[in-house]
Amino acid sequence: MKRISIIGAGNWGTALAATLARLNHTVVLWAYEPEVVASLRSHRENELFLPGVKLPESIAATGDLAEALEGAEIVVTVMPSHVCRTLYERMLPHLRADMLFVSATKGIETETLMRMSEVVRDVVGKRFPLRLAALSGPSFAKEVLRGDPTAVVIASTDRAAAQTVQRDFSSRTLRLYTSSDVVGVELGGAVKNVIAIAAGVVEGLRLGHNPTAALITRGLAEMTRLACACGGRRETLAGLAGMGDLVLTCHGELSRNRQVGVELGRGRKLAEILSSMRMVAEGVKTTAATVALAAKHHVEMPITREVERLLEGKVPPREAIQELMGRTLKDE
């Protein structure tokens, strides 16, 4: 059994904490919000993000990073992508070279266009070489928490690190596959959120199933082109971290990114939508970063570009769809 620190107590961080605690690991869950720490300690419940769900008694909750990281063998980070760098900088004095790091955040840093594992290496790698893996794949937190069968991917260039996480995290309800393609796994997990916004717009406009099928298929083509241009492998995007996560996020009603698109399709303004959401919809910030990364690598991503224009208020939903449908005809 391992001592595991989970940094970030949103839906996914809390679900991972519960899953690992049920495997008899010693789990410490760090939360940014003091009310979450208080709720976990007093009621064994994350009342802010997962109300009504009782969590294992063995999970220790804290708002102190030093306390959370003390003695940790595995550190799982599940913060929003836009605070990944800042939080790792705060964590740095408490990190050790013998720790195994697992990044479970899906996104691209807007300022640098770095994937999350690149951000972690940029911060921690200046102090010591680190063992690092990226966790991604189709996994709604609520379904993982209640024990629905789920399959995800753990990717690392260090095969031993990936196999350690696979062995320690897998259970009767959570199955991990290993991969050496960190680029493909991370970009699949990040960019699928952008396509999910577009799929939500289709739902909000009540346009039926045909356009959603087209968006998923052509969105996968965009994700694959970008991943390959950045050094990822095509087959990775056909797997759990690509097609699997894309299908889940575009169709699943628990998808926050899809819900943003639904509300945009219904005519609501982005600022109004985001102000009413408790959790972060990563696709909103990831869209601009994806467009910039695509431009850097000279990759054509028309759906992503239209989502960016839509989020910026430059085009209404129906016009964005018409723009995509009116593009020059070509081979698939």
N, C-alpha and C positions, 0 to 999 in steps of 0.2 A: 504494500500500500504506500502511496505517496502523499507528501504534504503539498497541496496545490493551492496557489493563490489566484483568485479571479478578480481582475481589475475592471470594474464596470458592472453595475447591478441593474441594468435595464432588462428587457424581456429575455434576451439571449444569454446574457451573463448569469441571470438568475436560474434559467433553465439548465445551463451547463453546471452550475453549482449544485443543483438538486440531483442531477444525473450522476455526477461524480461522487457526491456524498452517499448515494444509494449503493455505490460500488465500494463503500467503506474507506474511501480516501479521506484524509484530513483536509477539509476545505475551509478556506478563509475567503469571504466575499467582501470586497471593498466597494463602497458606494460613495458617490460624490455628494448626494443629498442626505443631510442629517436625518430627515424624516424617514428615509428608507432604512437607515441603520437602526433607528428607534423602533420602527415597525417590525423589522426582522428579529430584533432582540426580544421585544415584548410579546408579539403575536405570532412569530414564526411565519410571517407573511410579508410580501412586498406589496403593500397597499397602494403605492403610487403607480406601479407598472403592471402588477399581476394580482389585482385584488381578488380575494376569495379563494386563493390557492394556498394550502398549507404546505410548508417546506420542511425538510428533515431537521430535526432538533440539533443534529451534529454540525450544521453550518454555522461558523462563527462570522459575525458581521462587524465591520469596523469602518470608520471614516479616516483612519490614520494609515498612511502608506507604509510607514516603517513597520508598524504592527502587522499589516497585511502581508508584507514581504519577508518578514523574519523567518528564517529557516525553510523557505519555500524551495522545493525541488523543481516544480513546474510552475511557470507564470503564464496565465492565460489572460490576454488583454482583449476587452470587448467594449472599448470606448468608441464614441462617434469619430469618424475619420478626421474631422477638422480639429480635434483636440489630441490626436495621437502623439504628435511631436511634443507638445507642451507637457502632456502627462508623463511621457517617457523621460523627459528632462527632469521632472520632479522626482521620478522614481530612481533615477540614475545612482544617487548616493547609496541606495539600499540594494542594488543589484550585484550579483556575483557571477563569476565566469562559469561556475558549475551548474547554474540554473539552465533549464530548458525552456525556451520561450515559444509560446503558441499565439500567433496573431489570428483572432477571430473577427476582426473588423473588415468590412467590405467597403472599399472606397479608393479614391485617388486624391492625393494631396493637391489642392488647387494651385498653390504657389509654385511647387516644384515639379508637378506631374509625376511624383513618385508613388509607387504602390506602397501599401502599408509595411510590407517586410523591408522595403528599401528605406522607409522612414526610420524603422526600428534600427536597422544596421547603421544608418547615418548618425543616429544619436548614441547608441550603445557601443557600436563598433569602434568608436574613438577611444573607448576605455579598455575594452578587452574583446577578443574574438568570441563570438556567441553561437550557440546552437539554436536554430530558429526554424519553425514550421508554420505554415499557413493553413487554417481550417476554413473550409467553404463547402457549399453544396446546398441542396434543397432542404431547408430545415426551419419551419415555423416554430418559434419557441414554445408556444402553448401546446403544440402537438408533441414535441419532445418531452415537455414537462409531464404530460399525462401518460407518457409511455407508448405513444403510437410508433410503429416501426419506422425508422428513419435511416437513410444511408447518406454519408457525407464523405469528403475527401480531405486527407491531411497531406500537404505537399511540402517537401523539403529537398534541397540538394544534398543533405546529409541523410542517407537512407536509414541509418541507425536511429536518428532522432525521430523520423517519421514512424518507424516501426515501434518505438517506445510509446509514442502518443497513441498509435493504433491499439496497442496492447492494453494500455492503461485506461483508455477512454471507452473502448468498445464494451457493449453490454448485450443483453438479449433483445433490447429495443433500439439500440444505437450502433450501427455498423460503420466502421471507418475503412475506407480504401486508401492505400498510399499512392503517391505520385511524386515524381521528381520534377514535374513541370510547374514550378512556383509561378512563373509569369502567366501561363494559361489559366491556372486555377484562380489567381487573384484577379485578373482582368475579367474573367467570366463572372465572378461574384460581384464585381463593381459595375460593369456595364449593363448587366441584365436589369439592374434597377432603372436605368434610363429607358430601356425598351418597355418596362412594365408601366411607366408613366404613360407612354403612348398607348399601350393596351387599355389602360384605364380611361383614357380620353374616348376611345372607341365605345367602351361600355357606357360612359356618361352621355354620349351622343345617341345611344341606342341604335347602333349601326349593324348589329348582328354578329354572327360568328365568322363570316368570311374575312373581314378585314383583320380580325384578331389572329386568325391562322396565318394570314399574309405577314402581319407584323412579327409574329414569333419566328417565322421562317426566314424572312429577310433580316430581321434583327440579329438572328444567329449568324447570318452571313457577315454582318457588320462586325460583330464581336470576334468572329474567327479571323477576319482580315486584320483587325487591329492586333489581336494576340500574336498572330504569326509574324506581323511586321515588327513586333517588340521582342521576338525570340521565343514565343510559345509554340506549342504543337497543336496542329489542327484536330487531332483525335481527342485532345483534352476538352475542347469546346463541344464535342459530340457526347461528352460524358456528364456525370453528375454536376460538376462545377460549371458547366456551360448550359447545355440543353436542359438538364434536369432542373437547375435553379431557375432558368428562364421560364420554363413551363409553369413551375410553382408560383413564381412571382407575378406572372402575367394573368394567371387564372384565379389564384387563391384570394379569397375575401379577406384574409388576415394580412395581406400585403399592404404596407403603408404607402409604398411608391405607387402601386396601382390605384389606391384610394385618392392620392393627390391628382392623378390623371382623371379619375371619375369626376371629381369635383370641378376640375378645369373644364371638362366636357359639358358639365351642367351650367357653366357660365360664371362660377365663382372666381374671385381674384386669388392669386397665389399667396399674397401676404395674409389674407383672411384665412385661407386653408391652413397655412403653417401655424398661425397663431392659435388655432383650435386643436392642434395636435400635441400630445404629450411626448411622444417619441419622435426621434429624428427620422426623416425620410431621406436616406442617403443619396438617392438618385437626383435630388434637386441640386446638391452641390457637385455631384459627380458629373453631371451633364456637361457643364462648361469645361471641366478638366478633361473629359473624354474628347470633346471637340478639339481642344488644344493639342492633346496627345496625338490625335489622328492627323492634324495638320502637320505636326512635327515629323511624322513618319509618312506623310503623303498618302494617307488612307482615306478613301471615300466612305462617308458614313451619313447618308442623306436622312435617315430616320432620326438619328441622334442630333443632326443639325436642326431639323424642324422642331424637335423637342426643346432645344435651346432657345429657338426663336419664340416658341410658345411660352416658355417660362419667363422670358424677358419681356413679354407683353407686346412683341413685335408683330404677331400674327394670331388671329383667332383660330380655334381648333379646326373648324371645317376648311378654312383656307390652307392650313398646314397639310391636311389630308389631300386636298386638291393639288397642292404643289407636288406631293409625292406621286400621286396618280398621273400627273402630267409630265413627268420626267421623260427624257428621250428613251424610246423603246430599245431593248437590248436583249442579248441572250442571258439565260439564267446563269 
